[in-house]
């Protein structure tokens, strides 16, 4: 007999991941209050050369250039040159930068589906929203998400390995330079659509509540900027170990000019205020 709670609670559908901690723990308010270091199995070991080079960086700008150059070589991300011929010149190679750029345009687009799928694979956190609430499996919303998540357009060129390195590089930069925070970053999120985040405990109007955010979610580094994206402002203390991207992490990166931060989701204790 099926468990009706499991059917409507995506966090209970899957627990396997590559970070060695239960997905339910990573998604919890308790984890946010007392975070543990997360490392994706094999990512650093496979690319020891990258982190040897990064160890010599004297600042974020130099580290960002090292990271960009390494991934260009390792995954063939350089632009086509006149010397390339035929199919090689036309070949589309997925890149972490293209995914970030697509996320900036629409977090519910194909690039967003690939990013959410990567979080699902590496951290065991199930998405809760993609164009529509992801509830019963297999609903039409789930089918649409799966089709985009596995689309060869953006799901090639070892894209998960690229994202693994992006996360590990982000965590290395936080520990090395303390940006944007060593333990917790105070961040804001503007919301209008209540179906993209579910109130788990309390009420928004009470000023403090627990909300369940999607498995990958955008925050802003300033309350004023978050105000542009919704009438309700959620303020959260986001553990640094949940960050995937922050302004200044990459050289000439998408999202950088908007003060946008990408973080792993789950349950968050937030202060809610009406803008």
VEXTOR-382601 format. One line per field, with one value per residue (C-alpha): chain; residue number from 1; residue in one letter; x, y, z. Coordinates in Angstrom, 3 decimals. Each point is the difference from the previous one (the first is absolute). Example, Ala and Ser with C-alpha at 12.3 -4.5 7.8 and 13.67 -1.06 7.14 Angstrom:
residues 2
cadena <- c(A,A)
num <- c(1,2)
residuo <- c(a,s)
xx <- c(12.300,1.370)
yy <- c(-4.500,3.440)
zz <- c(7.800,-0.660)
END
This chain:
residues 275
cadena <- c(A,A,A,A,A,A,A,A,A,A,A,A,A,A,A,A,A,A,A,A,A,A,A,A,A,A,A,A,A,A,A,A,A,A,A,A,A,A,A,A,A,A,A,A,A,A,A,A,A,A,A,A,A,A,A,A,A,A,A,A,A,A,A,A,A,A,A,A,A,A,A,A,A,A,A,A,A,A,A,A,A,A,A,A,A,A,A,A,A,A,A,A,A,A,A,A,A,A,A,A,A,A,A,A,A,A,A,A,A,A,A,A,A,A,A,A,A,A,A,A,A,A,A,A,A,A,A,A,A,A,A,A,A,A,A,A,A,A,A,A,A,A,A,A,A,A,A,A,A,A,A,A,A,A,A,A,A,A,A,A,A,A,A,A,A,A,A,A,A,A,A,A,A,A,A,A,A,A,A,A,A,A,A,A,A,A,A,A,A,A,A,A,A,A,A,A,A,A,A,A,A,A,A,A,A,A,A,A,A,A,A,A,A,A,A,A,A,A,A,A,A,A,A,A,A,A,A,A,A,A,A,A,A,A,A,A,A,A,A,A,A,A,A,A,A,A,A,A,A,A,A,A,A,A,A,A,A,A,A,A,A,A,A,A,A,A,A,A,A,A,A,A,A,A,A)
num <- c(1,2,3,4,5,6,7,8,9,10,11,12,13,14,15,16,17,18,19,20,21,22,23,24,25,26,27,28,29,30,31,32,33,34,35,36,37,38,39,40,41,42,43,44,45,46,47,48,49,50,51,52,53,54,55,56,57,58,59,60,61,62,63,64,65,66,67,68,69,70,71,72,73,74,75,76,77,78,79,80,81,82,83,84,85,86,87,88,89,90,91,92,93,94,95,96,97,98,99,100,101,102,103,104,105,106,107,108,109,110,111,112,113,114,115,116,117,118,119,120,121,122,123,124,125,126,127,128,129,130,131,132,133,134,135,136,137,138,139,140,141,142,143,144,145,146,147,148,149,150,151,152,153,154,155,156,157,158,159,160,161,162,163,164,165,166,167,168,169,170,171,172,173,174,175,176,177,178,179,180,181,182,183,184,185,186,187,188,189,190,191,192,193,194,195,196,197,198,199,200,201,202,203,204,205,206,207,208,209,210,211,212,213,214,215,216,217,218,219,220,221,222,223,224,225,226,227,228,229,230,231,232,233,234,235,236,237,238,239,240,241,242,243,244,245,246,247,248,249,250,251,252,253,254,255,256,257,258,259,260,261,262,263,264,265,266,267,268,269,270,271,272,273,274,275)
residuo <- c(x,x,x,x,x,x,x,x,x,x,x,x,x,x,x,x,x,x,x,x,x,x,x,x,x,x,x,x,x,x,x,x,x,x,x,x,x,x,x,x,x,x,x,x,x,x,x,x,x,x,x,x,x,x,x,x,x,x,x,x,x,x,x,x,x,x,x,x,x,x,x,x,x,x,x,x,x,x,x,x,x,x,x,x,x,x,x,x,x,x,x,x,x,x,x,x,x,x,x,x,x,x,x,x,x,x,x,x,x,x,x,x,x,x,x,x,x,x,x,x,x,x,x,x,x,x,x,x,x,x,x,x,x,x,x,x,x,x,x,x,x,x,x,x,x,x,x,x,x,x,x,x,x,x,x,x,x,x,x,x,x,x,x,x,x,x,x,x,x,x,x,x,x,x,x,x,x,x,x,x,x,x,x,x,x,x,x,x,x,x,x,x,x,x,x,x,x,x,x,x,x,x,x,x,x,x,x,x,x,x,x,x,x,x,x,x,x,x,x,x,x,x,x,x,x,x,x,x,x,x,x,x,x,x,x,x,x,x,x,x,x,x,x,x,x,x,x,x,x,x,x,x,x,x,x,x,x,x,x,x,x,x,x,x,x,x,x,x,x,x,x,x,x,x,x)
xx <- c(0.000,1.441,0.919,-2.171,2.482,2.891,-2.022,-0.353,3.370,2.805,2.645,-0.971,0.290,3.776,2.869,3.063,2.628,3.732,0.715,-0.354,-2.766,-3.723,-1.983,-2.574,2.689,1.391,-3.515,-0.732,-0.131,2.341,2.654,-0.260,0.562,2.909,1.399,2.558,2.575,-1.267,2.329,-1.083,1.701,2.811,-0.239,3.184,1.849,-0.628,1.205,2.838,1.855,-2.687,0.225,3.813,-0.211,-2.658,2.197,2.399,-2.690,0.439,-3.558,-3.465,0.655,3.078,-1.798,-2.960,2.336,1.728,-3.366,-1.263,3.159,0.131,-3.598,0.456,2.841,-1.491,-3.426,0.762,-1.980,1.977,-1.801,0.370,3.052,0.409,2.206,-2.870,-1.853,-3.517,-1.745,2.740,-0.596,-3.784,-0.009,-1.837,1.705,-1.999,1.710,-0.615,-0.031,-2.822,-2.010,0.511,-0.934,-3.172,-0.889,0.268,-2.576,-2.370,0.671,-2.825,1.556,2.025,3.236,-1.764,-1.196,3.580,1.204,-2.806,0.763,3.644,-1.028,-2.323,2.851,2.774,-1.840,-3.148,-2.238,-3.093,-1.375,-3.391,-0.793,0.733,-2.563,-2.557,0.043,1.695,-2.290,-1.296,2.305,-0.494,-2.111,0.142,2.224,2.449,0.085,0.767,2.781,1.561,-0.052,1.870,2.344,1.260,-0.062,3.239,0.031,1.396,0.689,3.265,3.730,0.228,-2.213,-0.431,3.782,0.224,-2.591,1.810,3.114,-2.004,-1.349,3.391,1.669,-2.696,0.603,3.774,-0.374,-2.222,2.520,2.969,-1.336,-3.045,-2.344,-2.900,0.162,1.912,-2.929,-3.363,-0.946,-2.890,-2.034,-3.418,-2.523,-2.963,-3.045,-3.430,-0.928,-0.737,-0.106,3.769,0.647,-2.184,-0.447,0.810,-0.430,-1.557,-1.330,1.636,-2.101,1.350,3.425,1.923,-0.695,1.553,-0.307,1.003,1.968,0.759,3.123,1.906,-1.068,1.060,0.625,1.086,2.865,-2.127,-3.553,-0.556,0.817,-2.218,-2.852,0.027,-1.003,-3.011,-2.293,1.088,3.630,1.512,3.181,2.073,3.309,1.343,2.871,3.081,0.221,-3.263,1.291,0.656,0.572,0.474,1.008,3.745,0.461,0.466,1.594,-2.628,-2.670,-3.729,-2.076,2.976,-1.450,-3.259,1.470,-1.521,1.041,-0.881,-0.458,-1.253,-3.559,-1.994,-1.686,1.033,-0.963,-0.662,-1.086,-2.841,-1.061,-2.393,1.793)
yy <- c(0.000,3.377,2.615,3.100,2.238,-1.207,0.642,3.705,0.565,-0.005,0.080,-3.607,-1.379,-0.279,-0.007,-1.067,2.612,0.522,2.004,-2.682,1.606,-0.821,2.240,0.565,1.401,2.326,1.312,0.691,3.178,-1.696,-0.458,3.682,0.940,-2.416,-0.731,-2.661,0.107,-1.492,-1.470,-1.678,-3.394,-0.130,3.568,1.356,-3.291,-0.108,3.575,0.371,2.187,2.676,0.328,0.007,2.977,1.696,-0.311,2.482,2.662,3.221,1.275,-0.803,1.557,-2.168,-3.107,0.677,0.237,-3.270,-1.745,1.370,-0.994,-3.492,-0.833,1.359,-2.463,-2.957,0.182,1.701,3.132,2.404,1.733,-1.510,1.174,0.458,-3.113,-2.235,-1.732,-1.272,-1.821,0.840,3.713,-0.349,-2.346,1.383,-0.686,0.462,2.129,1.085,3.617,-0.708,-1.569,3.006,2.320,-1.979,-0.021,3.788,0.235,-2.639,-2.350,-2.195,-0.443,-2.969,1.276,0.297,-3.597,-1.222,1.971,-1.355,-3.504,0.421,1.005,-3.016,-2.303,1.367,1.020,-2.124,3.075,-0.420,3.010,1.231,2.348,0.262,2.057,-1.560,-1.731,-3.418,-2.138,-3.435,-2.100,-0.245,3.111,2.031,2.512,-2.775,-1.339,3.473,0.462,-3.385,0.708,3.261,-1.411,-2.710,2.034,-0.520,3.709,0.950,-3.429,-0.903,0.729,-1.411,2.832,-1.547,-0.188,3.691,0.869,-2.185,2.114,3.220,-1.034,-1.160,3.161,2.128,-1.765,0.326,3.752,0.440,-1.725,1.793,3.561,0.029,1.306,0.575,-1.483,-2.779,-1.502,1.524,2.595,2.329,-0.044,1.065,-1.434,1.829,-2.188,0.382,-3.543,-1.870,-3.335,0.238,-0.263,-1.742,1.235,-2.975,1.604,3.311,2.689,2.678,2.652,-1.033,1.344,-3.221,-3.410,-3.084,-0.231,-2.787,1.429,-1.728,-2.179,2.848,3.550,3.584,2.553,3.633,1.575,3.066,0.426,2.849,-2.233,-2.802,2.514,0.139,-3.668,-0.235,1.588,-2.347,0.131,-3.078,0.569,-3.098,-0.936,-2.280,-2.321,0.567,-3.739,0.299,2.635,-0.854,3.490,3.517,3.324,0.176,-3.765,-0.105,2.334,1.858,-2.417,0.096,1.159,1.903,3.432,-0.852,-0.910,-3.468,-2.955,-3.628,-2.307,-3.474,0.008,-1.962,1.275,3.459,2.036,3.456,3.452,1.041,3.558,1.602,2.419)
zz <- c(0.000,-0.998,2.576,-0.685,1.812,-2.140,-3.147,0.749,1.710,-2.598,2.734,0.852,-3.521,-0.167,2.478,-2.000,-0.793,-0.429,3.156,2.655,2.082,-0.069,-2.316,2.732,2.261,-2.684,-0.652,3.671,2.043,2.489,-2.685,-0.911,3.631,0.451,-3.486,-0.806,-2.787,-3.255,-2.627,-3.234,-0.164,-2.524,-1.279,1.551,-0.298,-3.760,-0.504,2.494,-2.489,0.170,3.760,-0.083,-2.348,2.128,3.086,-1.617,-0.604,1.961,-0.427,-1.340,-3.418,-0.538,1.260,-2.332,-2.976,0.941,0.311,-3.324,-1.869,1.516,-0.902,-3.512,-0.540,1.892,-1.689,-3.328,0.783,-2.178,-2.882,-3.504,-1.925,-3.785,-0.053,1.129,-2.804,-0.604,2.814,2.496,-0.543,0.272,2.971,3.028,3.311,3.184,2.595,3.574,-1.229,-2.465,2.802,2.271,-2.850,-0.695,3.694,0.001,-2.792,1.361,2.910,-1.331,-3.439,-1.313,1.544,3.352,-0.307,-0.537,3.025,2.180,-1.273,0.998,3.545,0.083,-1.058,2.211,3.179,-0.146,0.227,-2.156,-1.901,1.104,-2.880,-3.731,-1.901,2.373,3.395,-0.212,2.091,-0.919,-2.168,-3.006,-0.434,-3.238,1.832,0.912,-3.560,-1.355,2.574,-0.804,-3.730,0.486,2.634,-2.357,-3.214,-1.938,-0.883,3.404,1.482,-1.715,0.234,3.553,1.224,3.452,0.385,-0.929,2.653,2.535,-0.532,0.196,3.417,1.285,-1.287,1.669,3.313,-0.394,-0.625,3.058,2.256,-1.565,-0.273,2.298,-2.703,0.283,3.517,1.723,1.931,-0.946,-2.600,0.719,-3.219,-1.254,-2.421,-1.519,-0.687,-1.538,-0.986,3.208,-1.850,-0.619,3.730,2.561,3.549,2.212,3.407,1.018,-2.359,-2.120,1.686,3.405,-0.975,0.569,-1.468,-1.557,-3.785,-2.363,-2.903,-3.279,-0.077,-1.696,0.689,-0.674,2.725,-0.149,1.881,0.829,1.227,-2.440,-2.962,1.291,0.195,-3.821,-0.245,2.300,2.535,2.783,1.119,1.636,2.002,0.699,1.554,-2.718,0.987,-2.117,-0.751,-1.956,-2.419,-3.650,-1.390,1.354,-1.614,-0.612,-0.154,-3.777,-2.524,-2.084,1.134,-0.688,3.008,1.475,-0.728,1.744,3.375,-0.359,2.126,-0.777,2.966,0.783,1.241,2.536,3.159,1.147,3.048,-1.468,1.074,-2.269,-0.655,-2.456,-2.279)
END
